[in-house]
Amino acid sequence: MPIYAYRCSACGHAKDVLQKLSDTPLSVCPACGAETFSKQVTAAGFQLKGSGWYATDFKGGAAAPAATAAASAPAAAASSEPAASTHTCGSSCASH
C-alpha cells in the first residue's frame, strides 16, 4: 500500500497516510477542519508486508558473503599499499 504525504494549505499541518490506491483522497484537515488538506508530490513510499520474496530468498543470504569478506580482511590490512576505491562516483556519494 502506498504512503501519501498530505499538507493543509490553511494551517500547514502535514501528515503521512497509508492508503489503498482505490481510497478516495483526503480533503479535510484533521488539525483545523478546513477543506484544504491535499496530497503532496513526493518520492514514492511503500511498505512490504507478509512473507514475500525478501523474507524467503534474500533475508538470510547476506551472512555467507560477509563471513568470506571478514576472512580476507586481515590479508588486505597487512598490505603496505592503500586499498583502491571501487567507486566510480568520486567521493560525492554517501557510501564512503
N, C-alpha and C positions, 0 to 999 in steps of 0.2 A: 504494500500500500504506500502511496506517495505521502510525503510530508510537505505541506504547503505553508509558506510564510504569509501571514496576514498582518496588515497595519491599518490603524484607524487614521484617516486624514484629519479628523476633528481634534482628537486628544493625543495622538501619537502612540497609543498603546499598540504593542507588537506581540504576536503570539504565533508559534508553530503548531499546526494542527494536522493530525494523522487522519486522512480521509480516503475513501474509495474514489476511484475515477468517476463512478456513477453518482456520487453525492453532489447535491447542489452546493454551490459556493456560499460561504457565509457572507452576510451583509450587515448584521447588527453587531456593533462593538460590545464585547462583554464588560468593558470598563465604564463607558459613558452612555451606552444605549443608543448612540447615533447610528444612522443608516449609512455610515461612511467606512465600513470595515471591508477591505478588499485584498485580493491576493497580490503578492509582490512577485516580481520577476527575479528568481534566484537560481542558484545551481540546484540540480536535481538532488533530492534527498529521499531515501527509501530505507525500509527495514526488511531484512531477510529473516523469515521465521520457519520453524519446522526442521525436519531432518533432510535437507536438500543435499546437493552435490558437495557443498563445502564441508559439511559435517562428516560425510561418508568418504569423500575422496581426497581432501587436502588438509583437513584439520590436524591429523597426526603425522603427516608426511614430512614436516619440517625438521623433525628430531634427527633423522638419519643424516641428512646433509650437514647439519650443524655439528654433529659429532665428528664427521670427516674433516670439516674445516678447523675444528679445535685441535685435532691431532696434527695437522700440518702447520699450525700457527707457531709452535716452538722452532721449527726449521726456518720459517720466514724471519723470525725475530733474531736468529743467530747470524743472518746475513749482514754484512757490513754496508751494503748498498741500500739506499732508501727505496721503499716499495713504489712502483709506478702506479699512478692513478688510472683506474679503468674507466673513469667517467669521461665522456666526450663533451660535457656541458661546460667545461671550465671549472670555476669554483662558485658559480652563482646559484646552484641548486641547494636544497636543504638536506641532501643526502651526505654531505661532507661533514 
